[in-house]
Amino acid sequence: MGDRLRGKVAIITGAARGQGRAEAERFAAEGAHVIAGDVLDEVKDLPDGIHLDVTSTESWTAAVALAVERHGRVDVLVNNAGIHHAARVHEMAIEDFQRVLDVNLLGPFLGIKAVVPHMPGGGSIINVSSLNGLAAQARTAAYTSSKFGLRGLTKTAAIDLGPLGIRVNAILPGVIRTPMVAYVVEEREAELAAGLPLGRIGEPMDVAAAAVFLASDESAWISGIDLPVDGGHIAQTPGL
Ligand SMILES: NC(=O)c1ccc[n+]([C@@H]2O[C@H](COP(=O)([O-])OP(=O)(O)OC[C@H]3O[C@@H](n4cnc5c(N)ncnc54)[C@H](O)[C@@H]3O)[C@@H](O)[C@H]2O)c1
């Protein structure tokens, strides 16, 4: 497809399906060496697809060791893996709240700690937050908390890692057609699309294209930002 990521070594989490898979495929098409991680076995369909549980430090150590053994370093980390648990805040089990925070927020933190020592020439870290990092809906206490937190982690890491030449940015997807929201899309696609300035819901490749830009040297002076990929959703004033 192109060479915008030629020779870059990228680790992408949650790459078995949905947005992570689209990112793995698009990054490879742009010339990157991709280590694709997931807890689902389907990730092994991809070249260099490996078991990676983002909540496990051992798992991160193994993934980074593989990248370094094969390619000598890491240039890009996409913290894409995420989960959702729907329940009203006072009815949510502590374990369910904790699990969402572990995958969506602790996971990216562990990933940053694992890759930074292996980014000697600088790098780009992309954290996939959400429009839920800006505002909530009912029954999303764990998810929304984690995605707000991930924006905070992004900004702090951008400041701490800037002197090392490492950029850290967040992508905030709107509704994207993936297994995570399949039930919503199936029931309400026409209504959701009609509510967006661009008139359609997002596809995984819409997010992958934004990730290519933030991973590439074209964004060399961009760090600490929130990049909505949302069909114009948050440009609108609600309720009018
Ligand atoms: N689809 C949307 O509308 C939407 C909107 C905003 C943000 N997001 C975010 O985008 C990211 C990608 O989600 P998606 O829509 O492709 O969903 P998805 O459910 O299709 O994919 C998520 C992937 O993460 C993997 N994963 C879950 N726990 C993991 C763990 N512990 N370690 C490694 N991998 C793990 C899953 O196995 C799955 O392959 C998530 O962070 C999600 O919160 C999605």
The ligand as an SDF file (V2000), in Angstrom:
LIG
                    3D

 44 48  0  0  0  0  0  0  0  0999 V2000
  -15.7360   -0.2270   18.8150 N   0  0  0  0  0  0  0  0  0  0  0  0
  -15.9880    0.9590   19.3100 C   0  0  0  0  0  0  0  0  0  0  0  0
  -17.0320    1.5490   19.0220 O   0  0  0  0  0  0  0  0  0  0  0  0
  -14.9790    1.6520   20.2000 C   0  0  0  0  0  0  0  0  0  0  0  0
  -15.2000    2.9950   20.4990 C   0  0  0  0  0  0  0  0  0  0  0  0
  -14.2740    3.6790   21.2850 C   0  0  0  0  0  0  0  0  0  0  0  0
  -13.1500    3.0120   21.7440 C   0  0  0  0  0  0  0  0  0  0  0  0
  -12.9630    1.6980   21.4510 N   0  0  0  0  0  0  0  0  0  0  0  0
  -11.7340    1.0690   21.9470 C   0  0  0  0  0  0  0  0  0  0  0  0
  -11.0040    0.5690   20.8450 O   0  0  0  0  0  0  0  0  0  0  0  0
  -10.1710   -0.5120   21.2790 C   0  0  0  0  0  0  0  0  0  0  0  0
  -10.3480   -1.6890   20.3540 C   0  0  0  0  0  0  0  0  0  0  0  0
  -11.6670   -2.1960   20.5380 O   0  0  0  0  0  0  0  0  0  0  0  0
  -12.5260   -2.9100   19.3960 P   0  0  0  0  0  0  0  0  0  0  0  0
  -13.6740   -2.0520   19.1380 O   0  0  0  0  0  0  0  0  0  0  0  0
  -11.6610   -3.3280   18.2670 O   0  0  0  0  0  0  0  0  0  0  0  0
  -13.0650   -4.1460   20.2570 O   0  0  0  0  0  0  0  0  0  0  0  0
  -12.8830   -5.7280   20.1270 P   0  0  0  0  0  0  0  0  0  0  0  0
  -13.5920   -6.2920   21.3050 O   0  0  0  0  0  0  0  0  0  0  0  0
  -13.2950   -6.1730   18.7820 O   0  0  0  0  0  0  0  0  0  0  0  0
  -11.3060   -5.9470   20.2500 O   0  0  0  0  0  0  0  0  0  0  0  0
  -10.6330   -5.8290   21.4630 C   0  0  0  0  0  0  0  0  0  0  0  0
   -9.5010   -6.8470   21.4760 C   0  0  0  0  0  0  0  0  0  0  0  0
   -8.7900   -6.7170   22.7300 O   0  0  0  0  0  0  0  0  0  0  0  0
   -8.4810   -8.0310   23.1530 C   0  0  0  0  0  0  0  0  0  0  0  0
   -8.2040   -8.1050   24.5860 N   0  0  0  0  0  0  0  0  0  0  0  0
   -9.0970   -8.0880   25.6100 C   0  0  0  0  0  0  0  0  0  0  0  0
   -8.4540   -8.2590   26.7850 N   0  0  0  0  0  0  0  0  0  0  0  0
   -7.1400   -8.3810   26.4930 C   0  0  0  0  0  0  0  0  0  0  0  0
   -5.9670   -8.5690   27.2720 C   0  0  0  0  0  0  0  0  0  0  0  0
   -6.0350   -8.7080   28.6250 N   0  0  0  0  0  0  0  0  0  0  0  0
   -4.7750   -8.6490   26.6540 N   0  0  0  0  0  0  0  0  0  0  0  0
   -4.6990   -8.5460   25.3010 C   0  0  0  0  0  0  0  0  0  0  0  0
   -5.7660   -8.3730   24.5000 N   0  0  0  0  0  0  0  0  0  0  0  0
   -6.9740   -8.3040   25.0970 C   0  0  0  0  0  0  0  0  0  0  0  0
   -9.6990   -8.8520   22.7670 C   0  0  0  0  0  0  0  0  0  0  0  0
   -9.4180  -10.2490   22.7850 O   0  0  0  0  0  0  0  0  0  0  0  0
  -10.0200   -8.3020   21.3920 C   0  0  0  0  0  0  0  0  0  0  0  0
   -9.3340   -8.9920   20.3700 O   0  0  0  0  0  0  0  0  0  0  0  0
  -10.5570   -0.7890   22.7280 C   0  0  0  0  0  0  0  0  0  0  0  0
   -9.6140   -0.1660   23.6030 O   0  0  0  0  0  0  0  0  0  0  0  0
  -11.9070   -0.1220   22.8530 C   0  0  0  0  0  0  0  0  0  0  0  0
  -12.1940    0.2500   24.1820 O   0  0  0  0  0  0  0  0  0  0  0  0
  -13.8600    1.0020   20.7060 C   0  0  0  0  0  0  0  0  0  0  0  0
  1  2  1  0
  2  3  2  0
  2  4  1  0
  4  5  1  0
  4 44  2  0
  5  6  2  0
  6  7  1  0
  7  8  2  0
  8  9  1  0
  8 44  1  0
  9 10  1  0
  9 42  1  0
 10 11  1  0
 11 12  1  0
 11 40  1  0
 12 13  1  0
 13 14  1  0
 14 15  2  0
 14 16  1  0
 14 17  1  0
 17 18  1  0
 18 19  2  0
 18 20  1  0
 18 21  1  0
 21 22  1  0
 22 23  1  0
 23 24  1  0
 23 38  1  0
 24 25  1  0
 25 26  1  0
 25 36  1  0
 26 27  1  0
 26 35  1  0
 27 28  2  0
 28 29  1  0
 29 30  1  0
 29 35  2  0
 30 31  1  0
 30 32  2  0
 32 33  1  0
 33 34  2  0
 34 35  1  0
 36 37  1  0
 36 38  1  0
 38 39  1  0
 40 41  1  0
 40 42  1  0
 42 43  1  0
M  CHG  2   8   1  16  -1
M  END
$$$$
